[in-house]
Amino acid sequence: MTHRHSGCPLCGGQLTALDLLNACDELADASLGILSARCPYCQGRLEIHPAAGRIEIGYIVGQRFDVAFSLDCAGLEVLADAGDGSLRLRMPEKGWEFREE
């Protein structure tokens, strides 16, 4: 299911895809391309899988990512580099880079 806005699955706070990307603070799993974020409302942890034009919110289960829901994110590009364990995201107005620690 794809939405434009959604409530945080933990507290119900209204978040856009850009809000969630801005809340990302670490690369949770480089091989799966999963980011970890804190909800700006409740500070609860969320796992996010960015993909071209959308983000998926869900949970890492073993070696796979189970998607709970998706949000449209127009213009999002995902650039993964398995060689250096980094994940770069780019939108027309902003960019992010995450590295394994």
C-alpha positions in Angstrom: 0.0 0.0 0.0 1.4 3.4 -1.0 0.5 6.7 0.6 1.7 10.3 0.5 1.4 10.9 4.3 1.3 8.5 7.1 1.2 8.2 10.8 4.2 6.9 12.7 3.4 3.2 13.3 4.5 3.8 16.9 2.7 7.0 17.9 0.6 8.1 15.0 2.5 11.4 14.4 1.9 12.6 10.8 5.1 12.2 8.7 5.9 12.7 5.0 8.6 10.7 3.2 10.9 13.7 3.5 10.3 13.9 7.3 11.3 10.2 7.6 14.4 10.6 5.4 15.5 13.6 7.5 15.0 11.5 10.7 17.4 8.7 9.4 20.6 8.6 11.5 22.4 5.4 10.6 22.8 2.6 8.1 21.2 -0.4 9.8 22.0 -3.0 7.2 24.2 -2.1 4.2 23.6 -5.4 2.4 19.8 -4.8 2.4 20.1 -1.0 2.1 18.1 -0.4 5.3 18.3 2.8 7.3 17.4 3.4 10.9 15.5 6.5 12.0 13.9 8.1 15.1 10.4 9.4 14.9 10.6 13.1 15.5 7.5 12.9 17.7 8.0 9.9 19.9 11.7 9.1 19.4 10.8 5.5 18.6 13.1 3.6 16.2 11.9 2.9 12.6 13.5 1.0 9.8 13.3 2.4 6.3 14.2 1.0 2.9 14.6 3.7 0.3 13.9 2.9 -3.3 13.5 4.9 -6.5 10.6 7.2 -6.0 9.4 5.8 -2.7 10.4 4.7 0.8 9.3 1.5 2.5 8.8 1.4 6.3 9.0 -2.0 7.9 11.2 -4.3 9.9 14.4 -6.4 9.4 13.6 -10.0 9.9 16.6 -12.2 9.6 18.1 -11.5 6.2 15.0 -9.9 4.7 13.0 -6.7 5.1 9.3 -7.0 5.7 7.4 -3.9 4.4 4.6 -2.6 6.6 3.7 0.3 4.2 5.2 2.6 1.5 5.3 6.3 1.0 5.7 8.1 -2.4 8.9 10.1 -2.6 9.0 11.8 -6.0 12.5 12.3 -7.3 14.3 10.0 -4.8 17.4 8.3 -6.3 19.2 5.6 -4.4 22.9 5.1 -5.0 24.4 2.1 -3.1 28.1 1.2 -3.1 28.7 -2.2 -1.6 32.4 -1.7 -2.0 32.6 0.9 0.7 29.5 0.0 2.6 27.7 3.3 1.9 24.3 4.4 0.8 23.6 7.7 -0.9 20.2 9.2 -1.4 19.5 12.1 -3.7 16.5 14.3 -4.4 16.4 17.5 -6.4 16.6 19.7 -3.3 18.6 17.5 -0.9 21.0 14.6 -0.5 22.0 12.2 2.3 25.0 9.8 2.7 25.1 7.0 5.2 28.1 4.7 5.9 28.6 1.6 7.9 30.4 2.2 11.2 
